[in-house]
Amino acid sequence: MNRVAITGLGCISALGHNVADTWESLVAGRTGIAPITLVPPESLIVRVAAEVKGFDPAKHFDEKQNPMLDRFSQFAIVAAREAVKDAGLDLKGERARQTGIVMGVGLGGMSTMDEGFHRLYARNTPRSHPFTIPRLMPSAATSQVSMDLGITGPAFSTTSACASSNHALGEAYWMVRSGRVQQALAGGSEACITYGSMRCWEALRVLSPDVCRPFSKERRGMVLGEGGGVIVLENWEHAKARGARIYAELAGFGQSADAGDIVQPSDVGAAAALSEALETSRLAAQQIGYVNAHGTGTQINDVVETRAIKLALGEQAGRVAISSTKSMHGHGLGAAGALEIIATVKAVQEQFIPPTIAFGTPDPECDLDYTPNQGRKLAMEAALSNSFAFGGLNAVVAVKAA
């Protein structure tokens, strides 16, 4: 089995259009949550989200390529381009065949779907746009990244609600670790801030009307976000031989299913994924210095995640630093794990814990160190990034300092 190096990072989020700007905002504790502009706010009950502001597709795609791309595919390509450039990889010839792609997505082309249904039902237009299906299908982002970068190795998408990107990271990790591919692009993207999507999430009654306050007693729910994140995973020895900069090691991956309820999470199920991530990475709980929490800001999730961390880490749970970066970049659904792996890798590389902002009164049932409001320097050997999805689909990634 090969060690798996992380050699490239790329992202676009409500905090910035690249990794540097996103990380700078995370360190400073700046929020990307603001009044919605993508949907007429007067048509909504909840009028805040973490949008990618100022994104102009024309700056990234030509007139031939752009009509084939839903917003979520645009985000995926932008993030993938940055990650490959950052890794210094030349993906030509046999190397293109030795490169895999696994992208996570929860919903897919929501903008295309919304626009298409509006044409059919509101405008009574009898025909849909001919590119509707190629734009909205969940695998579109993977296909578009493959075509954009000329990658011909194994490529597929994962869809497991809010755990989609972490499952993508895990599958890519196993491909590189087993030697199936030399390197892989892994992550995910989502562009879910549409009228139809917002009204559906409003109906579920889990959205906060103002800000996201994970683990605080005053928390009122999650805030939807959008964006994309991609990392380059590479055979460790190959990366060293070519002189690549190694940010960190993707050391392990754990997954589980609650087999319980479609929306109510299980602490036992989540803890099982945490424990497997420790086992596959051969890390002891005492080596974990940071946990990037799923931390949605909903009443049930934050309590259950706190219990799961205690079950998996034991006494170390009280010593580990935890934060929810969703308090700043919002809940990106299928892209959540992709944005959070960027935050986790940078945290390990920089030895800095980004904060959980908007933290108010501590909740007695959430009694761990959530790095409230202010980030801090912390020496750490390894970190975990959690994703616990609707339907009880859990995925945890372990990252180790290089």
C-alpha positions as CSV (number, residue, x, y, z in Angstrom):
1,M,0.0,0.0,0.0
2,N,1.2,3.5,-1.0
3,R,1.3,6.5,1.2
4,V,-0.9,9.3,-0.2
5,A,0.5,12.8,-0.5
6,I,-1.6,15.9,-1.0
7,T,0.3,18.0,-3.5
8,G,-2.3,20.5,-4.9
9,L,-5.2,22.6,-3.6
10,G,-7.9,24.5,-5.4
11,C,-11.2,26.0,-4.4
12,I,-13.8,28.7,-5.0
13,S,-16.1,29.7,-2.2
14,A,-18.1,32.5,-0.6
15,L,-14.8,33.4,1.1
16,G,-12.8,33.8,-2.1
17,H,-12.2,32.6,-5.6
18,N,-9.1,30.7,-4.8
19,V,-7.3,28.9,-1.9
20,A,-5.3,31.9,-0.7
21,D,-8.3,34.2,-0.3
22,T,-10.5,31.5,1.2
23,W,-7.8,30.6,3.8
24,E,-7.1,34.3,4.6
25,S,-10.8,34.7,5.4
26,L,-10.9,31.6,7.5
27,V,-7.9,32.7,9.5
28,A,-9.5,36.2,10.0
29,G,-12.9,34.8,10.9
30,R,-14.6,36.6,8.1
31,T,-18.1,35.4,7.1
32,G,-19.3,34.8,3.6
33,I,-22.9,34.7,4.7
34,A,-24.8,37.7,3.4
35,P,-28.2,38.6,1.9
36,I,-29.1,36.5,-1.1
37,T,-28.7,38.0,-4.6
38,L,-29.1,34.9,-6.8
39,V,-32.8,34.7,-6.0
40,P,-35.2,37.7,-5.5
41,P,-35.2,37.9,-1.7
42,E,-38.8,39.0,-1.5
43,S,-39.8,35.6,-2.7
44,L,-38.2,33.8,0.2
45,I,-38.7,33.4,3.9
46,V,-35.0,32.8,4.6
47,R,-33.0,35.5,2.8
48,V,-29.4,34.8,3.6
49,A,-26.8,32.4,2.1
50,A,-23.1,32.0,1.5
51,E,-23.0,32.8,-2.2
52,V,-19.9,33.0,-4.5
53,K,-20.0,36.7,-5.2
54,G,-18.6,38.4,-8.3
55,F,-18.1,35.2,-10.3
56,D,-18.0,35.8,-14.1
57,P,-18.0,32.6,-16.1
58,A,-16.9,34.5,-19.2
59,K,-13.5,35.1,-17.5
60,H,-13.0,31.3,-17.3
61,F,-14.8,29.7,-20.2
62,D,-15.1,30.5,-23.9
63,E,-18.4,30.8,-25.8
64,K,-18.3,27.2,-26.9
65,Q,-17.7,25.7,-23.5
66,N,-19.8,27.9,-21.3
67,P,-23.3,26.9,-22.6
68,M,-22.6,23.3,-21.6
69,L,-21.8,24.1,-18.0
70,D,-24.2,24.5,-15.1
71,R,-22.8,26.7,-12.3
72,F,-21.8,23.6,-10.2
73,S,-19.6,22.3,-13.1
74,Q,-18.1,25.8,-13.5
75,F,-17.0,25.7,-9.9
76,A,-15.6,22.2,-10.2
77,I,-13.4,23.2,-13.2
78,V,-12.2,26.4,-11.6
79,A,-11.1,24.5,-8.5
80,A,-9.6,21.6,-10.5
81,R,-7.5,24.0,-12.6
82,E,-6.1,25.7,-9.6
83,A,-5.3,22.4,-7.9
84,V,-3.5,20.9,-10.9
85,K,-1.5,24.1,-11.4
86,D,-0.7,24.3,-7.7
87,A,0.6,20.7,-7.8
88,G,2.8,21.4,-10.9
89,L,1.4,18.4,-12.7
90,D,1.7,18.0,-16.5
91,L,-1.2,15.8,-17.3
92,K,-0.3,14.6,-20.8
93,G,0.3,11.3,-22.4
94,E,0.5,8.3,-20.1
95,R,0.2,10.5,-17.0
96,A,-3.3,11.4,-18.1
97,R,-4.2,7.7,-18.1
98,Q,-2.6,7.3,-14.7
99,T,-4.8,10.1,-13.2
100,G,-8.2,9.5,-11.7
101,I,-11.0,11.9,-10.8
102,V,-13.7,11.5,-8.1
103,M,-16.0,14.4,-7.6
104,G,-18.8,14.6,-5.0
105,V,-22.1,16.3,-5.5
106,G,-25.3,16.3,-3.6
107,L,-27.9,17.8,-5.9
108,G,-26.2,18.6,-9.3
109,G,-27.4,21.2,-11.8
110,M,-30.0,23.0,-9.8
111,S,-29.7,26.2,-11.8
112,T,-30.4,24.3,-15.0
113,M,-33.3,22.4,-13.4
114,D,-34.9,25.5,-12.0
115,E,-34.6,27.4,-15.3
116,G,-35.9,24.4,-17.2
117,F,-39.0,23.9,-15.1
118,H,-39.6,27.7,-15.1
119,R,-39.7,27.6,-18.9
120,L,-42.1,24.6,-18.9
121,Y,-44.5,25.5,-16.1
122,A,-44.4,29.3,-15.8
123,R,-43.8,30.4,-19.4
124,N,-45.6,27.4,-20.9
125,T,-42.7,26.9,-23.3
126,P,-43.4,23.5,-24.9
127,R,-39.7,22.4,-25.3
128,S,-36.7,22.2,-23.0
129,H,-33.3,23.4,-23.9
130,P,-31.4,20.6,-25.7
131,F,-28.5,20.7,-23.2
132,T,-30.7,20.4,-20.1
133,I,-29.8,16.8,-19.2
134,P,-26.0,17.1,-19.9
135,R,-25.9,20.2,-17.7
136,L,-27.9,19.0,-14.8
137,M,-26.8,15.4,-14.4
138,P,-24.8,14.9,-11.1
139,S,-21.8,13.4,-13.0
140,A,-21.5,16.4,-15.3
141,A,-18.8,18.1,-13.1
142,T,-16.6,15.0,-13.3
143,S,-17.0,14.7,-17.0
144,Q,-16.4,18.4,-17.6
145,V,-13.2,18.3,-15.4
146,S,-12.0,15.3,-17.3
147,M,-12.5,17.0,-20.7
148,D,-11.1,20.3,-19.6
149,L,-7.9,18.8,-18.3
150,G,-7.6,15.9,-20.7
151,I,-7.6,13.3,-18.0
152,T,-8.4,9.8,-19.3
153,G,-8.1,7.6,-16.2
154,P,-10.9,6.3,-14.0
155,A,-13.5,9.0,-13.4
156,F,-16.8,9.0,-11.5
157,S,-19.0,10.9,-9.1
158,T,-20.2,10.2,-5.6
159,T,-23.5,11.3,-4.3
160,S,-24.3,10.9,-0.6
161,A,-25.9,14.2,0.3
162,C,-23.7,16.2,2.7
163,A,-21.0,13.4,2.8
164,S,-20.6,13.3,-1.0
165,S,-17.2,15.1,-1.2
166,N,-15.7,13.1,1.7
167,H,-16.8,9.9,0.0
168,A,-15.1,11.2,-3.1
169,L,-11.9,11.9,-1.2
170,G,-12.1,8.4,0.4
171,E,-12.5,6.6,-3.0
172,A,-9.6,8.6,-4.6
173,Y,-7.5,7.9,-1.5
174,W,-8.0,4.1,-2.0
175,M,-7.2,4.3,-5.7
176,V,-3.9,6.0,-5.1
177,R,-3.1,3.9,-2.0
178,S,-3.7,0.6,-3.8
179,G,-1.7,1.7,-6.9
180,R,-4.7,1.8,-9.2
181,V,-3.7,5.3,-10.3
182,Q,-0.5,7.4,-9.8
183,Q,-2.5,10.5,-8.8
184,A,-6.1,11.6,-8.5
185,L,-8.2,14.7,-8.4
186,A,-10.8,14.6,-5.6
187,G,-13.3,16.9,-4.1
188,G,-16.7,18.2,-5.1
189,S,-18.9,21.1,-6.0
190,E,-22.4,22.4,-5.5
191,A,-24.5,25.4,-6.7
192,C,-27.7,25.0,-4.8
193,I,-28.9,28.6,-4.2
194,T,-31.9,28.6,-6.5
195,Y,-35.6,29.5,-5.9
196,G,-36.7,25.9,-5.9
197,S,-33.9,24.6,-3.7
198,M,-34.4,27.4,-1.1
199,R,-38.1,26.8,-0.9
200,C,-37.5,23.1,-0.3
201,W,-35.0,23.8,2.4
202,E,-37.3,26.3,4.0
203,A,-40.0,23.6,4.2
204,L,-37.6,21.3,6.1
205,R,-37.2,24.0,8.8
206,V,-33.5,23.6,9.3
207,L,-32.3,27.0,7.9
208,S,-31.2,29.9,10.1
209,P,-32.8,33.2,9.2
210,D,-29.6,35.2,9.9
211,V,-26.2,33.5,10.7
212,C,-24.8,30.1,11.4
213,R,-23.9,29.5,15.1
214,P,-22.6,25.9,15.3
215,F,-22.5,24.5,18.8
216,S,-23.9,27.6,20.4
217,K,-27.0,27.5,22.6
218,E,-28.6,30.2,20.4
219,R,-28.1,28.2,17.1
220,R,-31.1,28.3,14.8
221,G,-30.0,26.2,11.9
222,M,-27.7,26.0,8.9
223,V,-27.0,28.5,6.1
224,L,-26.8,27.2,2.6
225,G,-23.5,27.8,0.8
226,E,-22.0,27.0,-2.7
227,G,-18.7,26.5,-4.3
228,G,-16.1,23.8,-5.1
229,G,-12.9,22.3,-3.8
230,V,-10.4,19.9,-5.3
231,I,-7.2,18.4,-4.0
232,V,-4.5,16.5,-5.8
233,L,-3.6,13.2,-4.3
234,E,-0.4,11.5,-5.3
235,N,1.7,8.5,-4.7
236,W,4.1,9.7,-2.0
237,E,7.2,8.3,-3.5
238,H,6.3,9.6,-6.9
239,A,5.6,13.1,-5.5
240,K,9.0,13.1,-3.7
241,A,10.8,11.9,-6.8
242,R,9.5,14.8,-8.9
243,G,10.3,17.3,-6.2
244,A,6.6,18.2,-5.5
245,R,5.6,20.3,-2.5
246,I,3.7,18.0,-0.1
247,Y,1.1,19.9,2.0
248,A,0.2,16.9,4.1
249,E,-0.6,13.2,4.0
250,L,-4.1,11.9,3.4
251,A,-3.6,9.2,6.0
252,G,-6.9,7.5,6.4
253,F,-10.6,7.3,5.7
254,G,-13.6,5.9,7.6
255,Q,-17.2,5.5,6.6
256,S,-20.4,4.0,8.0
257,A,-24.1,4.0,7.8
258,D,-26.5,4.6,10.7
259,A,-29.2,2.4,9.3
260,G,-31.6,4.4,11.4
261,D,-33.4,7.5,10.2
262,I,-33.4,9.6,7.0
263,V,-32.9,12.8,8.9
264,Q,-32.1,12.0,12.5
265,P,-28.3,11.3,13.0
266,S,-26.8,8.6,15.2
267,D,-23.8,9.3,17.5
268,V,-22.9,5.6,17.3
269,G,-22.9,5.6,13.5
270,A,-20.8,8.8,13.3
271,A,-18.4,7.5,15.9
272,A,-17.9,4.3,13.8
273,A,-16.7,6.4,10.8
274,L,-14.4,8.4,13.1
275,S,-12.9,5.2,14.6
276,E,-12.3,3.7,11.2
277,A,-10.5,6.8,10.0
278,L,-8.2,6.4,13.0
279,E,-7.7,2.7,12.3
280,T,-6.9,3.0,8.6
281,S,-4.5,5.9,9.3
282,R,-2.9,4.1,12.2
283,L,-3.3,7.2,14.3
284,A,-4.0,7.1,18.0
285,A,-6.7,9.4,19.3
286,Q,-3.9,11.3,21.2
287,Q,-2.3,12.3,17.9
288,I,-5.4,14.2,16.8
289,G,-5.0,17.9,17.4
290,Y,-7.9,19.3,15.4
291,V,-11.3,18.2,14.1
292,N,-13.0,20.1,11.4
293,A,-16.6,19.4,12.5
294,H,-19.6,18.8,10.3
295,G,-21.1,21.4,12.6
296,T,-24.2,22.5,10.7
297,G,-25.7,24.7,13.4
298,T,-28.8,22.6,13.8
299,Q,-30.1,21.6,17.2
300,I,-29.8,17.9,16.8
301,N,-26.7,17.6,14.6
302,D,-24.3,19.5,16.9
303,V,-25.3,17.5,20.0
304,V,-25.0,14.2,18.2
305,E,-21.6,15.1,16.7
306,T,-20.3,16.2,20.1
307,R,-21.3,12.8,21.5
308,A,-19.7,11.0,18.5
309,I,-16.4,12.8,19.0
310,K,-16.4,11.7,22.7
311,L,-17.2,8.1,21.8
312,A,-14.4,7.9,19.2
313,L,-11.7,10.0,20.9
314,G,-12.3,9.2,24.5
315,E,-10.4,11.5,26.9
316,Q,-8.7,13.2,23.9
317,A,-12.1,14.7,23.0
318,G,-11.7,17.2,25.8
319,R,-8.2,18.2,24.6
320,V,-8.7,18.4,20.9
321,A,-9.5,21.7,19.1
322,I,-12.7,21.6,17.1
323,S,-14.2,24.2,14.7
324,S,-17.0,24.4,12.2
325,T,-15.9,26.5,9.2
326,K,-19.5,26.3,7.9
327,S,-20.0,29.3,10.2
328,M,-18.1,31.2,7.5
329,H,-18.5,29.4,4.1
330,G,-22.0,28.0,4.8
331,H,-23.2,24.5,4.2
332,G,-22.1,23.5,0.7
333,L,-24.1,20.3,0.8
334,G,-22.2,18.0,-1.6
335,A,-19.3,20.4,-1.7
336,A,-19.1,20.7,2.1
337,G,-16.3,18.1,2.5
338,A,-14.4,19.6,-0.4
339,L,-14.3,23.1,1.1
340,E,-13.5,21.6,4.6
341,I,-10.6,19.4,3.4
342,I,-9.0,22.6,2.1
343,A,-9.5,24.2,5.6
344,T,-8.2,21.0,7.3
345,V,-5.1,20.6,5.1
346,K,-4.2,24.3,5.6
347,A,-4.8,24.0,9.3
348,V,-2.3,21.2,9.5
349,Q,0.2,22.9,7.2
350,E,0.0,26.2,9.0
351,Q,-0.5,24.8,12.5
352,F,-3.4,27.1,12.9
353,I,-7.0,26.4,13.9
354,P,-9.7,28.5,12.1
355,P,-12.5,29.6,14.5
356,T,-16.1,28.8,14.8
357,I,-17.5,32.3,14.4
358,A,-20.9,33.7,15.7
359,F,-20.4,31.6,18.8
360,G,-22.5,32.8,21.6
361,T,-23.6,31.1,24.8
362,P,-22.1,27.6,25.3
363,D,-24.6,24.8,25.2
364,P,-24.3,22.4,28.1
365,E,-24.8,19.5,25.7
366,C,-22.0,20.8,23.4
367,D,-19.2,21.0,26.0
368,L,-16.0,20.6,23.9
369,D,-13.5,23.2,22.7
370,Y,-15.0,24.7,19.5
371,T,-12.5,27.5,19.0
372,P,-15.1,30.2,19.6
373,N,-14.8,33.3,17.4
374,Q,-11.0,33.6,17.4
375,G,-8.6,31.2,15.6
376,R,-5.3,30.3,17.2
377,K,-1.9,28.7,16.6
378,L,-1.7,25.1,17.7
379,A,1.0,22.5,17.2
380,M,-0.7,19.4,15.8
381,E,0.4,16.1,14.2
382,A,-2.9,15.2,12.6
383,A,-6.5,16.2,12.1
384,L,-9.9,14.8,11.1
385,S,-12.6,16.2,8.8
386,N,-16.2,15.1,9.4
387,S,-19.1,14.7,7.1
388,F,-22.4,13.2,8.4
389,A,-25.2,13.2,5.9
390,F,-28.9,12.8,5.8
391,G,-29.8,9.2,5.5
392,G,-27.1,8.3,8.1
393,L,-24.2,8.3,5.5
394,N,-21.0,9.1,7.4
395,A,-17.5,9.8,6.0
396,V,-14.4,11.0,7.9
397,V,-11.0,11.9,6.4
398,A,-7.7,11.8,8.4
399,V,-4.9,14.2,7.5
400,K,-1.4,14.0,8.9
401,A,1.4,16.6,8.8
402,A,4.0,16.0,6.1
